[in-house]
Amino acid sequence: MAHRRPPARRLRLQPYQVGLILLALLVLVPFTITFIRGLGLVRAYEMRQPLTGATVLDRRGEMIAVIGSRNRSYVPIQRIPVHLQQAIIAVEDARFRRHPGIDPIGIVRALITNLRAGRVTQGASTITQQLAKNLFLTPSRTLRRKLEEAVLALVLEARYSKDEILELYLNSVYFGQGATGVQAAALTYFGKPVGELSLAESALLAGLLRGPAIYDPYRHPDRARQRRQLVLNRMAEEGYITPEQAEAAGRMPIKVERRSPTQAPYFVDWITAELLTRYTPDLVYRGGLRVHTTLDLDVQRAAESALAAQPHQGAIVVLDPKDGGVLAMVGGREYTTSQFNRAVSAYRQPGSAMKPFVYAVAFEKGYNMSDAIFIDQPISIAGYSPANFRNEYLGTTVTLKYALVESLNSIAVQLLHRIGVNPVFELAKQAGLALKPEDRTLALALGGIRGVTPLQLAAAYNVFAAGGVYHPVYAITRVVTDSGRVLEEHTPTPGTRLLSVESTYLLTNILEDVILNGTGKAAAIGPGLPAAGKTGTSDDRTNAWFAGYTPEMTAVVYIGNDDNSPLGTTGGLAAAPVWGDMMRRIAATRKSLTRGRFPPPPGIVTGIAIDRITGALATENCPVDQIEWDAFREWSIPEATCPLHPGTPLRPQQQAGSAESSEPAALSPAPPEPTAMETPASPSPPSSLPLPDDLPEQESDPLPPGEYPIAPLDLPFPLSPLAPLAP
């Protein structure tokens, strides 16, 4: 009888076994894929010929700089001092010679240290992992990126010896001041080749790696000295030097070279940081890219010269109104002294430079610049009591135009209270200002907010220069590889309309007079060249601003001390002259700048004579120094004549053909506009307020009652109710 084969037994896995298999697959499959990819990346890196860093070009193709190339040259390990190698190993990865690319002991030690501290105080990346990140990965902080970094570190350890890995690392790591690699760092900081560095100098360079800006010996010599001592102590702990050698080297003075950087260094740093968010460090520093930017080197040089000519620290940003492109960026007076880019990183209160946003919303809601509906007097609204400069008040009604030209704090806050905080807050945010919920108060009218950067304020004022359209700021137009392949190219967009053309022109008309007759006279460019802008001075005079624009460019000047100590001056006296100086330098090299006043759009009538006290049509009997020349929407021209000075209304003036004052001749040194007739002298109102500062609070009477004109206009942001708002 034939034997029957027993039935095959089915393999039955327990649930925990299935889970372990799935877990293994989840780990092994990504590991294998990343490992294979890593081998390909390493081989491609080995085949690539040594190339230069990315070449940054301005808008005309003129070279600005080569990223990471300052004094850069590759140095073999044999020419790098042993004490520099030991210093970097001691402070960055003490177990470098003993681990396989990742350091489990270091990971556990860092985890325990961080748990005890309650925050991240120590990292666990090895030198090999840092090299993998520098060569192949972007700086994004994600779990996937950390896993890729670890796997690539294992690939590098399998491919190269420890000395080869250390050599690659020392030639690719960034030391600050535009110096990549140990040779560039030695030449930049000490003016000598790397082989001539002393123990103390090597320890200082090693200390920079954790934070080149934090331990910058130019700006923070005390921090650099403390960091150097820590490196020396670590070297002694590891047995590389004796405690006596560490103590002796720590007593050495820090002597660093002060070398002129490349052109537009703050801009180049900003562009480099942007590129490193999109591409690997190896591609940026060795890929031979050509980066085309919006920068205009002529404008950049004018901005640098203007800022350097005054005694305080500061920043300048210049934008193109047509598309938001950066034409110039100056982050400080002297790059070698401080690499802190105030243009993009300094958040400061803008003071009265915020007032135009209040008036812009008012015009959108139907107000006219001739509206004389608020008394310039001490006020208190829901406990908020702002004061005018020097506590001086006119004690009468004045037009909105005059209030903004003379930067009257009382009127600006009353206007914001009447139109509502919300629409002004939303407009400012959509225009690019990084406002916080706590900024949604009446103090917004006077710049009493957490702070904005010069770049943000320039983007916001660019809305006014662009006729009410917001364009996001950008600087990179195209990135091309060494083989000619286009990696990215900026596509122009029409932008987002935030304000109507008519409202924007009404605001511009007023801001022209700020320069011609008001707090910004020092920003005047010259006869025939139109300019509009606003001064700003924060509380205690710690920050001075001038934000303005011409038909061709928008520019913001910020002046202020890094420790936020008082300047003892104002935006009109500190920032406006720098703005004017820069613009005059630009005008001297350009013959194609727009001449005459900003042209009014269709539907706008200009040159209407208004009595600035009553807001009514000025007559032949109104005092000359009480007359202003206003612009209106065609349907909103006043009909009533001045009740204080009855008589025949003055005839309208045509828009001036040059950048003259919109006031009569007696009010401005600019070439006069023709007047309809001579007017007799009569008592004038109290003297105007010359400066835009915000002073300490003062209790006073509430707002005067009255009716206020509101027009139902469609806005791209929500309107607030007209009820009083608590600050």
Secondary structure as the mmCIF struct_conf table of DSSP 4:
data_model
#
loop_
_struct_conf.conf_type_id
_struct_conf.id
_struct_conf.beg_label_comp_id
_struct_conf.beg_label_asym_id
_struct_conf.beg_label_seq_id
_struct_conf.end_label_comp_id
_struct_conf.end_label_asym_id
_struct_conf.end_label_seq_id
HELX_LH_PP_P HELX_LH_PP_P1 ALA A 2 LEU A 11
HELX_RH_AL_P HELX_RH_AL_P1 PRO A 15 MET A 47
BEND BEND1 ARG A 48 ARG A 48
HELX_LH_PP_P HELX_LH_PP_P2 GLN A 49 PRO A 50
HELX_LH_PP_P HELX_LH_PP_P3 ALA A 54 ALA A 54
STRN STRN1 THR A 55 LEU A 57
TURN_TY1_P TURN_TY1_P1 ARG A 59 ARG A 60
BEND BEND2 GLY A 61 GLY A 61
STRN STRN2 MET A 63 VAL A 66
TURN_TY1_P TURN_TY1_P2 ILE A 67 GLY A 68
TURN_TY1_P TURN_TY1_P3 ARG A 70 ASN A 71
HELX_RH_3T_P HELX_RH_3T_P1 ILE A 77 ARG A 79
BEND BEND3 ILE A 80 ILE A 80
HELX_RH_AL_P HELX_RH_AL_P2 VAL A 82 GLU A 92
TURN_TY1_P TURN_TY1_P4 ALA A 94 ARG A 98
BEND BEND4 HIS A 99 ILE A 102
HELX_RH_AL_P HELX_RH_AL_P3 PRO A 104 ALA A 117
TURN_TY1_P TURN_TY1_P5 GLY A 118 GLY A 118
BEND BEND5 ARG A 119 ARG A 119
HELX_RH_AL_P HELX_RH_AL_P4 ILE A 127 PHE A 136
HELX_RH_AL_P HELX_RH_AL_P5 LEU A 143 ARG A 159
BEND BEND6 TYR A 160 TYR A 160
HELX_RH_AL_P HELX_RH_AL_P6 LYS A 162 LEU A 170
TURN_TY1_P TURN_TY1_P6 ASN A 171 SER A 172
STRN STRN3 TYR A 174 TYR A 174
BEND BEND7 GLY A 176 GLY A 176
TURN_TY1_P TURN_TY1_P7 GLN A 177 GLY A 178
STRN STRN4 THR A 180 THR A 180
BEND BEND8 GLY A 181 GLY A 181
HELX_RH_AL_P HELX_RH_AL_P7 VAL A 182 PHE A 190
BEND BEND9 GLY A 191 LYS A 192
HELX_RH_3T_P HELX_RH_3T_P2 VAL A 194 GLU A 196
HELX_RH_AL_P HELX_RH_AL_P8 LEU A 199 LEU A 208
TURN_TY1_P TURN_TY1_P8 LEU A 209 ARG A 210
TURN_TY1_P TURN_TY1_P9 PRO A 212 TYR A 215
TURN_TY1_P TURN_TY1_P10 PRO A 217 ARG A 219
HELX_RH_AL_P HELX_RH_AL_P9 PRO A 221 GLU A 237
TURN_TY1_P TURN_TY1_P11 GLU A 238 GLY A 239
BEND BEND10 TYR A 240 ILE A 241
HELX_RH_AL_P HELX_RH_AL_P10 PRO A 243 GLY A 250
TURN_TY1_P TURN_TY1_P12 ARG A 251 ARG A 251
BEND BEND11 MET A 252 MET A 252
BEND BEND12 GLN A 263 ALA A 264
HELX_RH_AL_P HELX_RH_AL_P11 PRO A 265 LEU A 276
TURN_TY1_P TURN_TY1_P13 THR A 277 ARG A 278
BEND BEND13 TYR A 279 TYR A 279
HELX_RH_AL_P HELX_RH_AL_P12 PRO A 281 ARG A 286
BEND BEND14 GLY A 287 GLY A 287
STRN STRN5 ARG A 290 THR A 293
HELX_RH_AL_P HELX_RH_AL_P13 LEU A 297 ALA A 308
TURN_TY1_P TURN_TY1_P14 ALA A 309 ALA A 309
BEND BEND15 GLN A 310 HIS A 312
STRN STRN6 GLY A 314 LEU A 319
TURN_TY1_P TURN_TY1_P15 PRO A 321 ASP A 323
STRN STRN7 GLY A 325 GLY A 325
STRN STRN8 VAL A 326 VAL A 330
BEND BEND16 ARG A 333 ARG A 333
TURN_TY1_P TURN_TY1_P16 TYR A 335 THR A 337
HELX_RH_AL_P HELX_RH_AL_P14 ARG A 342 SER A 345
STRN STRN9 ARG A 348 ARG A 348
HELX_RH_3T_P HELX_RH_3T_P3 GLY A 351 MET A 354
HELX_RH_AL_P HELX_RH_AL_P15 LYS A 355 GLU A 364
TURN_TY1_P TURN_TY1_P17 LYS A 365 GLY A 366
TURN_TY1_P TURN_TY1_P18 MET A 369 SER A 370
STRN STRN10 PHE A 374 ILE A 375
BEND BEND17 GLN A 377 GLN A 377
STRN STRN11 ILE A 381 ILE A 381
TURN_TY1_P TURN_TY1_P19 ALA A 382 GLY A 383
STRN STRN12 TYR A 384 TYR A 384
STRN STRN13 ALA A 387 ALA A 387
HELX_RH_3T_P HELX_RH_3T_P4 PHE A 389 ASN A 391
BEND BEND18 THR A 396 THR A 396
STRN STRN14 THR A 397 VAL A 398
HELX_RH_AL_P HELX_RH_AL_P16 LEU A 400 VAL A 405
TURN_TY1_P TURN_TY1_P20 GLU A 406 SER A 407
HELX_RH_AL_P HELX_RH_AL_P17 ASN A 409 ILE A 419
HELX_RH_AL_P HELX_RH_AL_P18 VAL A 421 GLN A 430
TURN_TY1_P TURN_TY1_P21 ALA A 431 GLY A 432
HELX_RH_3T_P HELX_RH_3T_P5 PRO A 437 ASP A 439
BEND BEND19 THR A 441 THR A 441
HELX_RH_3T_P HELX_RH_3T_P6 LEU A 442 LEU A 446
TURN_TY1_P TURN_TY1_P22 GLY A 447 GLY A 447
BEND BEND20 ILE A 449 ARG A 450
STRN STRN15 VAL A 452 VAL A 452
HELX_RH_AL_P HELX_RH_AL_P19 PRO A 454 ALA A 465
TURN_TY1_P TURN_TY1_P23 ALA A 466 GLY A 467
BEND BEND21 GLY A 468 GLY A 468
STRN STRN16 VAL A 469 TYR A 470
STRN STRN17 TYR A 474 TYR A 474
STRN STRN18 ILE A 476 VAL A 480
TURN_TY1_P TURN_TY1_P24 ASP A 482 SER A 483
BEND BEND22 GLY A 484 GLY A 484
STRN STRN19 VAL A 486 GLU A 489
STRN STRN20 THR A 496 ARG A 497
BEND BEND23 LEU A 499 LEU A 499
HELX_RH_AL_P HELX_RH_AL_P20 VAL A 501 LEU A 516
TURN_TY1_P TURN_TY1_P25 ASN A 517 ASN A 517
BEND BEND24 GLY A 518 GLY A 518
TURN_TY1_P TURN_TY1_P26 THR A 519 GLY A 520
HELX_RH_3T_P HELX_RH_3T_P7 LYS A 521 ALA A 523
TURN_TY1_P TURN_TY1_P27 PRO A 527 GLY A 528
STRN STRN21 ALA A 532 THR A 537
HELX_RH_3T_P HELX_RH_3T_P8 ASP A 539 ARG A 541
STRN STRN22 ASN A 543 TYR A 549
BEND BEND25 PRO A 551 GLU A 552
STRN STRN23 THR A 554 GLY A 560
TURN_TY1_P TURN_TY1_P28 ASP A 562 ASP A 563
BEND BEND26 GLY A 568 THR A 569
HELX_RH_PI_P HELX_RH_PI_P1 GLY A 571 ALA A 575
HELX_RH_AL_P HELX_RH_AL_P21 ALA A 576 THR A 589
BEND BEND27 LYS A 591 LYS A 591
BEND BEND28 GLY A 596 ARG A 597
HELX_LH_PP_P HELX_LH_PP_P4 PHE A 598 PRO A 601
TURN_TY1_P TURN_TY1_P29 PRO A 602 GLY A 603
STRN STRN24 ILE A 604 ASP A 611
TURN_TY1_P TURN_TY1_P30 ARG A 612 THR A 614
BEND BEND29 ALA A 616 ALA A 616
STRN STRN25 LEU A 617 LEU A 617
HELX_LH_PP_P HELX_LH_PP_P5 ALA A 618 ALA A 618
STRN STRN26 THR A 619 THR A 619
TURN_TY1_P TURN_TY1_P31 GLU A 620 ASN A 621
BEND BEND30 CYS A 622 CYS A 622
HELX_RH_3T_P HELX_RH_3T_P9 VAL A 624 GLN A 626
STRN STRN27 ILE A 627 ARG A 633
HELX_RH_3T_P HELX_RH_3T_P10 GLU A 634 SER A 636
HELX_LH_PP_P HELX_LH_PP_P6 ALA A 640 ALA A 640
STRN STRN28 THR A 641 THR A 641
HELX_LH_PP_P HELX_LH_PP_P7 CYS A 642 CYS A 642
BEND BEND31 PRO A 643 HIS A 645
BEND BEND32 GLY A 647 GLY A 647
HELX_LH_PP_P HELX_LH_PP_P8 THR A 648 THR A 648
STRN STRN29 PRO A 649 PRO A 649
HELX_LH_PP_P HELX_LH_PP_P9 LEU A 650 ALA A 656
BEND BEND33 GLY A 657 ALA A 659
BEND BEND34 SER A 662 GLU A 663
HELX_RH_3T_P HELX_RH_3T_P11 ALA A 665 LEU A 667
BEND BEND35 PRO A 669 ALA A 670
HELX_LH_PP_P HELX_LH_PP_P10 PRO A 671 THR A 675
BEND BEND36 ALA A 676 MET A 677
HELX_LH_PP_P HELX_LH_PP_P11 PRO A 683 PRO A 685
BEND BEND37 PRO A 686 PRO A 686
HELX_LH_PP_P HELX_LH_PP_P12 SER A 687 LEU A 689
STRN STRN30 LEU A 695 LEU A 695
HELX_LH_PP_P HELX_LH_PP_P13 LEU A 703 PRO A 705
BEND BEND38 PRO A 716 PHE A 717
HELX_LH_PP_P HELX_LH_PP_P14 PRO A 718 PRO A 721
BEND BEND39 LEU A 722 ALA A 723
#
